[in-house]
Amino acid sequence: MWCFECRQSGKDEVAEAICRQCGVAVCRRHAHVERQELHEEAAGLAKSTTSSSAP
C-alpha cells in the first residue's frame, strides 16, 4: 500500500499507518498523532433508570 500524500506528488513511499477517521494510508513522514476524546462521561456511572433498590 502506498502513502496517499506521496502519491499525490508522484513518489512511491510505503504506507505505515491508516487514518482512523478517513481511511487514508500514510507514510511515517506524513503521519502524526492527535489526541481524541472518545467519551465525556465514564461508562457505567450514569443515573439509574429503575426505581427498585437492591436487597
PyMOL Python script that loads the backbone (N, CA, C, O; Angstrom):
from pymol import cmd

cmd.read_pdbstr("""\
ATOM      1  N   MET A   1       0.859  -1.167   0.000  1.00  0.00           N
ATOM      2  CA  MET A   1       0.000   0.000   0.000  1.00  0.00           C
ATOM      3  C   MET A   1       0.906   1.231   0.000  1.00  0.00           C
ATOM      4  O   MET A   1       1.939   1.252   0.669  1.00  0.00           O
ATOM      5  N   TRP A   2       0.513   2.245  -0.750  1.00  0.00           N
ATOM      6  CA  TRP A   2       1.320   3.451  -0.904  1.00  0.00           C
ATOM      7  C   TRP A   2       0.732   4.613  -0.106  1.00  0.00           C
ATOM      8  O   TRP A   2      -0.477   4.686   0.115  1.00  0.00           O
ATOM      9  N   CYS A   3       1.600   5.507   0.315  1.00  0.00           N
ATOM     10  CA  CYS A   3       1.197   6.720   1.027  1.00  0.00           C
ATOM     11  C   CYS A   3       0.385   7.621   0.091  1.00  0.00           C
ATOM     12  O   CYS A   3       0.824   7.924  -1.019  1.00  0.00           O
ATOM     13  N   PHE A   4      -0.769   8.035   0.532  1.00  0.00           N
ATOM     14  CA  PHE A   4      -1.642   8.900  -0.268  1.00  0.00           C
ATOM     15  C   PHE A   4      -0.960  10.223  -0.597  1.00  0.00           C
ATOM     16  O   PHE A   4      -0.978  10.660  -1.748  1.00  0.00           O
ATOM     17  N   GLU A   5      -0.363  10.861   0.398  1.00  0.00           N
ATOM     18  CA  GLU A   5       0.270  12.171   0.201  1.00  0.00           C
ATOM     19  C   GLU A   5       1.444  12.085  -0.770  1.00  0.00           C
ATOM     20  O   GLU A   5       1.600  12.950  -1.632  1.00  0.00           O
ATOM     21  N   CYS A   6       2.270  11.049  -0.636  1.00  0.00           N
ATOM     22  CA  CYS A   6       3.423  10.893  -1.528  1.00  0.00           C
ATOM     23  C   CYS A   6       2.972  10.619  -2.952  1.00  0.00           C
ATOM     24  O   CYS A   6       3.562  11.148  -3.894  1.00  0.00           O
ATOM     25  N   ARG A   7       1.940   9.805  -3.130  1.00  0.00           N
ATOM     26  CA  ARG A   7       1.436   9.503  -4.471  1.00  0.00           C
ATOM     27  C   ARG A   7       0.899  10.754  -5.157  1.00  0.00           C
ATOM     28  O   ARG A   7       0.979  10.872  -6.380  1.00  0.00           O
ATOM     29  N   GLN A   8       0.351  11.693  -4.377  1.00  0.00           N
ATOM     30  CA  GLN A   8      -0.137  12.940  -4.961  1.00  0.00           C
ATOM     31  C   GLN A   8       1.004  13.754  -5.572  1.00  0.00           C
ATOM     32  O   GLN A   8       0.796  14.511  -6.521  1.00  0.00           O
ATOM     33  N   SER A   9       2.210  13.594  -5.022  1.00  0.00           N
ATOM     34  CA  SER A   9       3.368  14.332  -5.548  1.00  0.00           C
ATOM     35  C   SER A   9       4.236  13.473  -6.474  1.00  0.00           C
ATOM     36  O   SER A   9       5.338  13.882  -6.838  1.00  0.00           O
ATOM     37  N   GLY A  10       3.747  12.277  -6.863  1.00  0.00           N
ATOM     38  CA  GLY A  10       4.461  11.438  -7.822  1.00  0.00           C
ATOM     39  C   GLY A  10       5.510  10.530  -7.231  1.00  0.00           C
ATOM     40  O   GLY A  10       6.320   9.982  -7.978  1.00  0.00           O
ATOM     41  N   LYS A  11       5.534  10.342  -5.918  1.00  0.00           N
ATOM     42  CA  LYS A  11       6.519   9.476  -5.265  1.00  0.00           C
ATOM     43  C   LYS A  11       5.857   8.172  -4.829  1.00  0.00           C
ATOM     44  O   LYS A  11       4.649   8.127  -4.593  1.00  0.00           O
ATOM     45  N   ASP A  12       6.657   7.115  -4.724  1.00  0.00           N
ATOM     46  CA  ASP A  12       6.179   5.819  -4.230  1.00  0.00           C
ATOM     47  C   ASP A  12       6.800   5.548  -2.866  1.00  0.00           C
ATOM     48  O   ASP A  12       7.941   5.093  -2.777  1.00  0.00           O
ATOM     49  N   GLU A  13       6.055   5.825  -1.814  1.00  0.00           N
ATOM     50  CA  GLU A  13       6.526   5.583  -0.440  1.00  0.00           C
ATOM     51  C   GLU A  13       5.545   4.618   0.221  1.00  0.00           C
ATOM     52  O   GLU A  13       4.331   4.801   0.142  1.00  0.00           O
ATOM     53  N   VAL A  14       6.080   3.601   0.866  1.00  0.00           N
ATOM     54  CA  VAL A  14       5.239   2.597   1.516  1.00  0.00           C
ATOM     55  C   VAL A  14       4.504   3.215   2.699  1.00  0.00           C
ATOM     56  O   VAL A  14       5.102   3.927   3.506  1.00  0.00           O
ATOM     57  N   ALA A  15       3.209   2.940   2.800  1.00  0.00           N
ATOM     58  CA  ALA A  15       2.393   3.447   3.910  1.00  0.00           C
ATOM     59  C   ALA A  15       2.665   2.626   5.166  1.00  0.00           C
ATOM     60  O   ALA A  15       2.869   1.414   5.094  1.00  0.00           O
ATOM     61  N   GLU A  16       2.665   3.295   6.315  1.00  0.00           N
ATOM     62  CA  GLU A  16       2.899   2.627   7.591  1.00  0.00           C
ATOM     63  C   GLU A  16       1.748   2.809   8.563  1.00  0.00           C
ATOM     64  O   GLU A  16       1.750   2.213   9.640  1.00  0.00           O
ATOM     65  N   ALA A  17       0.765   3.624   8.201  1.00  0.00           N
ATOM     66  CA  ALA A  17      -0.365   3.878   9.101  1.00  0.00           C
ATOM     67  C   ALA A  17      -1.609   4.182   8.282  1.00  0.00           C
ATOM     68  O   ALA A  17      -1.535   4.557   7.112  1.00  0.00           O
ATOM     69  N   ILE A  18      -2.756   4.008   8.935  1.00  0.00           N
ATOM     70  CA  ILE A  18      -4.050   4.301   8.320  1.00  0.00           C
ATOM     71  C   ILE A  18      -4.771   5.314   9.211  1.00  0.00           C
ATOM     72  O   ILE A  18      -4.823   5.139  10.428  1.00  0.00           O
ATOM     73  N   CYS A  19      -5.324   6.361   8.619  1.00  0.00           N
ATOM     74  CA  CYS A  19      -6.104   7.343   9.374  1.00  0.00           C
ATOM     75  C   CYS A  19      -7.397   6.684   9.846  1.00  0.00           C
ATOM     76  O   CYS A  19      -8.117   6.097   9.039  1.00  0.00           O
ATOM     77  N   ARG A  20      -7.700   6.773  11.136  1.00  0.00           N
ATOM     78  CA  ARG A  20      -8.899   6.116  11.650  1.00  0.00           C
ATOM     79  C   ARG A  20     -10.174   6.901  11.338  1.00  0.00           C
ATOM     80  O   ARG A  20     -11.272   6.375  11.519  1.00  0.00           O
ATOM     81  N   GLN A  21     -10.056   8.133  10.879  1.00  0.00           N
ATOM     82  CA  GLN A  21     -11.242   8.917  10.519  1.00  0.00           C
ATOM     83  C   GLN A  21     -11.616   8.777   9.044  1.00  0.00           C
ATOM     84  O   GLN A  21     -12.794   8.631   8.717  1.00  0.00           O
ATOM     85  N   CYS A  22     -10.624   8.818   8.152  1.00  0.00           N
ATOM     86  CA  CYS A  22     -10.943   8.797   6.716  1.00  0.00           C
ATOM     87  C   CYS A  22     -10.413   7.575   5.982  1.00  0.00           C
ATOM     88  O   CYS A  22     -10.813   7.328   4.844  1.00  0.00           O
ATOM     89  N   GLY A  23      -9.512   6.794   6.608  1.00  0.00           N
ATOM     90  CA  GLY A  23      -9.018   5.574   5.992  1.00  0.00           C
ATOM     91  C   GLY A  23      -7.862   5.752   5.027  1.00  0.00           C
ATOM     92  O   GLY A  23      -7.485   4.795   4.349  1.00  0.00           O
ATOM     93  N   VAL A  24      -7.284   6.949   4.940  1.00  0.00           N
ATOM     94  CA  VAL A  24      -6.165   7.206   4.040  1.00  0.00           C
ATOM     95  C   VAL A  24      -4.898   6.567   4.605  1.00  0.00           C
ATOM     96  O   VAL A  24      -4.635   6.642   5.805  1.00  0.00           O
ATOM     97  N   ALA A  25      -4.116   5.937   3.724  1.00  0.00           N
ATOM     98  CA  ALA A  25      -2.834   5.350   4.112  1.00  0.00           C
ATOM     99  C   ALA A  25      -1.752   6.422   4.018  1.00  0.00           C
ATOM    100  O   ALA A  25      -1.718   7.186   3.053  1.00  0.00           O
ATOM    101  N   VAL A  26      -0.864   6.482   5.020  1.00  0.00           N
ATOM    102  CA  VAL A  26       0.204   7.484   5.029  1.00  0.00           C
ATOM    103  C   VAL A  26       1.526   6.862   5.475  1.00  0.00           C
ATOM    104  O   VAL A  26       1.549   5.873   6.208  1.00  0.00           O
ATOM    105  N   CYS A  27       2.617   7.457   5.020  1.00  0.00           N
ATOM    106  CA  CYS A  27       3.949   7.013   5.424  1.00  0.00           C
ATOM    107  C   CYS A  27       4.317   7.655   6.773  1.00  0.00           C
ATOM    108  O   CYS A  27       3.571   8.466   7.322  1.00  0.00           O
ATOM    109  N   ARG A  28       5.478   7.268   7.276  1.00  0.00           N
ATOM    110  CA  ARG A  28       5.942   7.795   8.564  1.00  0.00           C
ATOM    111  C   ARG A  28       6.126   9.312   8.527  1.00  0.00           C
ATOM    112  O   ARG A  28       5.884   9.988   9.527  1.00  0.00           O
ATOM    113  N   ARG A  29       6.547   9.846   7.394  1.00  0.00           N
ATOM    114  CA  ARG A  29       6.788  11.293   7.273  1.00  0.00           C
ATOM    115  C   ARG A  29       5.480  12.088   7.328  1.00  0.00           C
ATOM    116  O   ARG A  29       5.454  13.192   7.871  1.00  0.00           O
ATOM    117  N   HIS A  30       4.410  11.546   6.781  1.00  0.00           N
ATOM    118  CA  HIS A  30       3.137  12.262   6.745  1.00  0.00           C
ATOM    119  C   HIS A  30       2.203  11.915   7.908  1.00  0.00           C
ATOM    120  O   HIS A  30       1.183  12.579   8.094  1.00  0.00           O
ATOM    121  N   ALA A  31       2.532  10.904   8.679  1.00  0.00           N
ATOM    122  CA  ALA A  31       1.682  10.524   9.813  1.00  0.00           C
ATOM    123  C   ALA A  31       1.960  11.419  11.015  1.00  0.00           C
ATOM    124  O   ALA A  31       3.107  11.788  11.266  1.00  0.00           O
ATOM    125  N   HIS A  32       0.914  11.766  11.753  1.00  0.00           N
ATOM    126  CA  HIS A  32       1.072  12.458  13.027  1.00  0.00           C
ATOM    127  C   HIS A  32      -0.059  12.018  13.953  1.00  0.00           C
ATOM    128  O   HIS A  32      -1.156  11.691  13.499  1.00  0.00           O
ATOM    129  N   VAL A  33       0.218  12.016  15.241  1.00  0.00           N
ATOM    130  CA  VAL A  33      -0.733  11.527  16.235  1.00  0.00           C
ATOM    131  C   VAL A  33      -1.438  12.713  16.870  1.00  0.00           C
ATOM    132  O   VAL A  33      -0.806  13.701  17.242  1.00  0.00           O
ATOM    133  N   GLU A  34      -2.754  12.604  16.989  1.00  0.00           N
ATOM    134  CA  GLU A  34      -3.546  13.623  17.673  1.00  0.00           C
ATOM    135  C   GLU A  34      -4.353  12.958  18.771  1.00  0.00           C
ATOM    136  O   GLU A  34      -4.852  11.847  18.596  1.00  0.00           O
ATOM    137  N   ARG A  35      -4.478  13.622  19.883  1.00  0.00           N
ATOM    138  CA  ARG A  35      -5.288  13.117  20.982  1.00  0.00           C
ATOM    139  C   ARG A  35      -6.758  13.362  20.651  1.00  0.00           C
ATOM    140  O   ARG A  35      -7.128  14.431  20.166  1.00  0.00           O
ATOM    141  N   GLN A  36      -7.589  12.354  20.921  1.00  0.00           N
ATOM    142  CA  GLN A  36      -9.011  12.463  20.620  1.00  0.00           C
ATOM    143  C   GLN A  36      -9.806  11.922  21.804  1.00  0.00           C
ATOM    144  O   GLN A  36      -9.641  10.765  22.190  1.00  0.00           O
ATOM    145  N   GLU A  37     -10.666  12.761  22.380  1.00  0.00           N
ATOM    146  CA  GLU A  37     -11.507  12.334  23.490  1.00  0.00           C
ATOM    147  C   GLU A  37     -12.667  11.517  22.939  1.00  0.00           C
ATOM    148  O   GLU A  37     -13.377  11.965  22.038  1.00  0.00           O
ATOM    149  N   LEU A  38     -12.857  10.319  23.481  1.00  0.00           N
ATOM    150  CA  LEU A  38     -13.882   9.431  22.968  1.00  0.00           C
ATOM    151  C   LEU A  38     -15.199   9.546  23.718  1.00  0.00           C
ATOM    152  O   LEU A  38     -16.263   9.428  23.111  1.00  0.00           O
ATOM    153  N   HIS A  39     -15.148   9.774  25.036  1.00  0.00           N
ATOM    154  CA  HIS A  39     -16.359   9.840  25.847  1.00  0.00           C
ATOM    155  C   HIS A  39     -16.268  11.008  26.825  1.00  0.00           C
ATOM    156  O   HIS A  39     -15.198  11.310  27.353  1.00  0.00           O
ATOM    157  N   GLU A  40     -17.389  11.647  27.054  1.00  0.00           N
ATOM    158  CA  GLU A  40     -17.402  12.738  28.022  1.00  0.00           C
ATOM    159  C   GLU A  40     -17.656  12.224  29.436  1.00  0.00           C
ATOM    160  O   GLU A  40     -17.179  12.819  30.403  1.00  0.00           O
ATOM    161  N   GLU A  41     -18.411  11.112  29.570  1.00  0.00           N
ATOM    162  CA  GLU A  41     -18.706  10.531  30.878  1.00  0.00           C
ATOM    163  C   GLU A  41     -18.119   9.132  30.948  1.00  0.00           C
ATOM    164  O   GLU A  41     -18.017   8.441  29.934  1.00  0.00           O
ATOM    165  N   ALA A  42     -17.738   8.724  32.136  1.00  0.00           N
ATOM    166  CA  ALA A  42     -17.239   7.366  32.320  1.00  0.00           C
ATOM    167  C   ALA A  42     -18.383   6.374  32.172  1.00  0.00           C
ATOM    168  O   ALA A  42     -19.483   6.617  32.669  1.00  0.00           O
ATOM    169  N   ALA A  43     -18.140   5.281  31.508  1.00  0.00           N
ATOM    170  CA  ALA A  43     -19.172   4.268  31.282  1.00  0.00           C
ATOM    171  C   ALA A  43     -19.572   3.618  32.603  1.00  0.00           C
ATOM    172  O   ALA A  43     -18.721   3.317  33.441  1.00  0.00           O
ATOM    173  N   GLY A  44     -20.874   3.404  32.779  1.00  0.00           N
ATOM    174  CA  GLY A  44     -21.365   2.699  33.951  1.00  0.00           C
ATOM    175  C   GLY A  44     -21.616   3.568  35.165  1.00  0.00           C
ATOM    176  O   GLY A  44     -22.034   3.052  36.201  1.00  0.00           O
ATOM    177  N   LEU A  45     -21.382   4.850  35.081  1.00  0.00           N
ATOM    178  CA  LEU A  45     -21.567   5.721  36.239  1.00  0.00           C
ATOM    179  C   LEU A  45     -22.747   6.680  36.065  1.00  0.00           C
ATOM    180  O   LEU A  45     -22.834   7.696  36.755  1.00  0.00           O
ATOM    181  N   ALA A  46     -23.635   6.357  35.157  1.00  0.00           N
ATOM    182  CA  ALA A  46     -24.790   7.213  34.899  1.00  0.00           C
ATOM    183  C   ALA A  46     -25.896   6.973  35.917  1.00  0.00           C
ATOM    184  O   ALA A  46     -25.842   6.004  36.676  1.00  0.00           O
ATOM    185  N   LYS A  47     -26.887   7.838  35.939  1.00  0.00           N
ATOM    186  CA  LYS A  47     -28.018   7.731  36.842  1.00  0.00           C
ATOM    187  C   LYS A  47     -28.843   6.490  36.501  1.00  0.00           C
ATOM    188  O   LYS A  47     -29.043   6.168  35.330  1.00  0.00           O
ATOM    189  N   SER A  48     -29.317   5.801  37.537  1.00  0.00           N
ATOM    190  CA  SER A  48     -30.125   4.603  37.350  1.00  0.00           C
ATOM    191  C   SER A  48     -31.488   4.988  36.789  1.00  0.00           C
ATOM    192  O   SER A  48     -32.025   6.044  37.122  1.00  0.00           O
ATOM    193  N   THR A  49     -32.044   4.132  35.939  1.00  0.00           N
ATOM    194  CA  THR A  49     -33.366   4.405  35.369  1.00  0.00           C
ATOM    195  C   THR A  49     -34.461   3.571  36.007  1.00  0.00           C
ATOM    196  O   THR A  49     -35.620   3.683  35.607  1.00  0.00           O
ATOM    197  N   THR A  50     -34.130   2.729  36.997  1.00  0.00           N
ATOM    198  CA  THR A  50     -35.153   1.921  37.669  1.00  0.00           C
ATOM    199  C   THR A  50     -35.388   2.457  39.067  1.00  0.00           C
ATOM    200  O   THR A  50     -34.518   3.093  39.661  1.00  0.00           O
ATOM    201  N   SER A  51     -36.597   2.186  39.588  1.00  0.00           N
ATOM    202  CA  SER A  51     -36.918   2.688  40.930  1.00  0.00           C
ATOM    203  C   SER A  51     -36.719   1.640  42.010  1.00  0.00           C
ATOM    204  O   SER A  51     -36.792   1.965  43.195  1.00  0.00           O
ATOM    205  N   SER A  52     -36.469   0.380  41.634  1.00  0.00           N
ATOM    206  CA  SER A  52     -36.292  -0.659  42.653  1.00  0.00           C
ATOM    207  C   SER A  52     -34.895  -0.587  43.246  1.00  0.00           C
ATOM    208  O   SER A  52     -33.928  -0.278  42.550  1.00  0.00           O
ATOM    209  N   SER A  53     -34.799  -0.869  44.520  1.00  0.00           N
ATOM    210  CA  SER A  53     -33.491  -0.836  45.185  1.00  0.00           C
ATOM    211  C   SER A  53     -32.974  -2.248  45.354  1.00  0.00           C
ATOM    212  O   SER A  53     -33.761  -3.195  45.373  1.00  0.00           O
ATOM    213  N   ALA A  54     -31.693  -2.405  45.474  1.00  0.00           N
ATOM    214  CA  ALA A  54     -31.087  -3.712  45.650  1.00  0.00           C
ATOM    215  C   ALA A  54     -31.369  -4.228  47.067  1.00  0.00           C
ATOM    216  O   ALA A  54     -31.408  -3.437  48.009  1.00  0.00           O
ATOM    217  N   PRO A  55     -31.566  -5.550  47.231  1.00  0.00           N
ATOM    218  CA  PRO A  55     -31.847  -6.116  48.565  1.00  0.00           C
ATOM    219  C   PRO A  55     -30.665  -6.046  49.499  1.00  0.00           C
ATOM    220  O   PRO A  55     -30.757  -6.482  50.646  1.00  0.00           O
TER     221      PRO A  55
END
""", "prot")
cmd.dss("prot")
cmd.show_as("cartoon", "prot")
cmd.util.cbc("prot")
cmd.orient("prot")
